[in-house]
């Protein structure tokens, strides 16, 4: 700023240091066929994965099998139990945060699924949560079910013995 | 330079709003169609490049997530640009020039319906001095139209003639969204919507997708009996600030056209990406296309204007006519940015 030469009319005028330019755009989101099926399943108390013929089971599916590049056409009604394959303890408040910190979010590989589902892990202290922990879904009351992942309140440990989870990259073939 | 050709083209019919299928569900059939036309599966394709933008959907990472529809496993060589698919094609063309790969899949898609598209496009303008005024895309095009009229370079009747011809041509295009047969005189009787533009001077709001397969040298000849050889391709950009350029001409289109070799021989067909009718007149002048030139037989962007797609579709429409044998040499143009800020010109030719 020291090398700036101002026109006479601006000499002595307070310099502008920042500008606030609010922007807001509203979008109408189309869930698509696959996400619609998944959300409708939740409203019925089901966790529906999908697969393409010969493909892996994805939950939630967005409509395409990412390995085969074809639509996922077969629904798979998945059990509500699974293994925690990763987790994160959130200690830092952020904009829009709804949960009291610290809290745990985790990736749950439901039994029979090939893609982990992200959700909250509760009824478990942040010191006890660990990879390989067996968990089960805790749902809202039947009257409160809706087409939203919030139909599941959280996942909690179900007391089964731990499962050994493969390290990333192990067993991957191409 | 390596000879590279368009050997296949596919598109979906553009629609006002695709409210049932999500982006990847909408796009997947187009990718499958273009690969089928080329007789290639994904693992046989050397390079994949795509064009779209998250600003259309309002969701971060939505663009890259549509790679699921390509089936990128085992891992593929891939790139993508926050641009119309025409620029993804340019990158793929450059990639093939390096000589290591012989084929490329280029795809693009976009839904203009989910958000307020004319305001969404204002986010690409100068963030300090222009974007905070929220100048919508139609108003900016109207500024350009007003410049044309005041400079005596065109009349509103000429705008209407572009509209009438484009939408009449679109009646022959099963993928067009807006097609009708009305006279320029009828159109002139409409009240201006954003003066001096009438609603008919403006493009429809479109959701759509298209894709192209490129192949080099002998690989193109193996896969296609009459490849649309890219004889020249070039793109140029002008300053973003509207006050820094003459809006009644397109210097970047003229220069890109020269570099692409449009003047080397007559063209049978020209597909120009002119979303607003006055822009077609500017582009014709820049590319030296006279009043008898066969411009936008597809109906052009006035018939269907899926943002991020309409430019690649112009290239595809010319290429398909060459592949089919109904054209020998053609020029396709794509644009990006407000009031024809950035322009790409692609000259293609069939052999024999």
Interface residues (C-beta under 8 A of the other chain):
Chain A: X19 X21 X23 X25 X26 X27 X28 X29 X30 X31 X32 X33 X34 X35 X62 X63 X64 X65 X66 X67 X68 X69 X70 X71 X174
Chain B: X18 X19 X20 X21 X22 X23 X24 X25 X28 X31 X32 X42 X57 X58 X59 X65 X67 X68 X69 X70 X71 X72 X73 X74 X75 X111 X113 X114 X115 X116 X119 X120 X123 X127 X128 X131 X132
